Amino acid sequence: MTFEEARAQFPVFERFAYLNAGTNGPLARATVEAIVEWNRRDLEQGRGGKPYFEHVLALREGAREALAGVLEVPPQNVALVSSTTNACNVVLAGLDLTSEDEVVTTDIEHFGLLGPLLASPAKVRVAQVRDASPREAPRLVCEQVTSRTKLIAVSHVSWVTGNSLGPDELRGQTELPILLDGAQSAGACRTEAEAFDFYTVSGQKWLCGPDSTGALYVRDPERLRVALPTYMSQSAYNTENSFTPKPGAPRFDSVWYAPGTLAGLLAALEAAPEWRHERTREAASYCRGRLDEAGYEIVTAPDQAGLITFSPEGDAAEAAARLFKAGVVVRDVPGTNWLRASCGWWTSEDDIERLLGGLEPSDPVAGPGFR
Ligand SMILES: Cc1ncc(COP(=O)(O)O)c(C=O)c1O
């Protein structure tokens, strides 16, 4: 697949310089057609009968395999969930932490991870990494570890700074269980999930899947309690006593996706070319370089994943709104005065130039020196 062919899958690019996969990736035509086709089938033929359920269950296993492919792990270690937030809740609930326990995280996490940590009875210790270089992050995280620490829970790539938290180095420095929030990495770069205890995927972001899709990698499913069971979690149950969890991570399946969602997710994953990670890196590097040349202060270090966070001139929320009107979709980062551009394998140099053009002050008196 050439770059032009890859890009032509996304009609939204005819209208927008769409730089927002960190929130929701662009939808490919085939993804939406698969959803529509299944919805029509459900409408006309109903949602019952053995062949229907067999077909949907086969789609589910296909989606599990495809998501396992993204994570480069066996499908039996992958649970189907609705989001990264859902996945983090499954892990935190299953660990049965107590008020004697501690979990370590950082100051640049999303509430999708932080919420489940804060809802657990464990004490949350926070490493201050926001203003540190990505290289220092693993050490700063490890400095928060005590004899009470039961879990380290950080993102692979921060949604705030766009920087990697250095999970490989972290893994090398501790044997404690690690939960990686992969919302900003899965689909943007290799996850290398197998080295970690838990790894989450958001389907709607860099994988360009339908809303409310995702995955959870669990390295050792037997060691995590099924605290939030669904009908899909059990292979047998006894009304008064107990249930037998399914083998492997499918016991943590948290959502019954509509078949259209499954077919759409499969189509989205098929739309991604082999060269996706290289091209994402190149696009992010081009974006970073152009913003740097234009004099903007860049938050994201070189060679991270697909996010580039930077300081615009003036108010970031106003800049995001102005850019949207100009056909450029980026977001401001809450609690900061930063803008965040998401560069994926589909991002063209022209998209980045449109971002640069939209950032230009409309007042002709204000030149580059005002940045
Ligand atoms: C790092 C990070 N974690 C978690 C989330 C929440 O993702 P989800 O909607 O899949 O729960 C986001 C969403 O932006 C995110 O950026």
The ligand as an SDF file (V2000), in Angstrom:
LIG
                    3D

 16 16  0  0  0  0  0  0  0  0999 V2000
   -3.1400    8.2190   28.2990 C   0  0  0  0  0  0  0  0  0  0  0  0
   -4.6200    8.0090   28.2690 C   0  0  0  0  0  0  0  0  0  0  0  0
   -5.1520    7.1040   29.0700 N   0  0  0  0  0  0  0  0  0  0  0  0
   -6.4720    6.8370   29.0640 C   0  0  0  0  0  0  0  0  0  0  0  0
   -7.3290    7.5080   28.2340 C   0  0  0  0  0  0  0  0  0  0  0  0
   -8.7760    7.1570   28.2480 C   0  0  0  0  0  0  0  0  0  0  0  0
   -8.9990    6.3310   27.1670 O   0  0  0  0  0  0  0  0  0  0  0  0
  -10.3680    5.5300   27.0290 P   0  0  0  0  0  0  0  0  0  0  0  0
  -11.3850    6.4950   26.5320 O   0  0  0  0  0  0  0  0  0  0  0  0
  -10.0480    4.4410   26.0360 O   0  0  0  0  0  0  0  0  0  0  0  0
  -10.7090    5.0060   28.3720 O   0  0  0  0  0  0  0  0  0  0  0  0
   -6.8300    8.4810   27.3770 C   0  0  0  0  0  0  0  0  0  0  0  0
   -7.7230    9.2460   26.4960 C   0  0  0  0  0  0  0  0  0  0  0  0
   -7.3840   10.2330   25.9300 O   0  0  0  0  0  0  0  0  0  0  0  0
   -5.4320    8.7400   27.3960 C   0  0  0  0  0  0  0  0  0  0  0  0
   -4.8850    9.6520   26.5830 O   0  0  0  0  0  0  0  0  0  0  0  0
  1  2  1  0
  2  3  1  0
  2 15  2  0
  3  4  2  0
  4  5  1  0
  5  6  1  0
  5 12  2  0
  6  7  1  0
  7  8  1  0
  8  9  2  0
  8 10  1  0
  8 11  1  0
 12 13  1  0
 12 15  1  0
 13 14  2  0
 15 16  1  0
M  END
$$$$
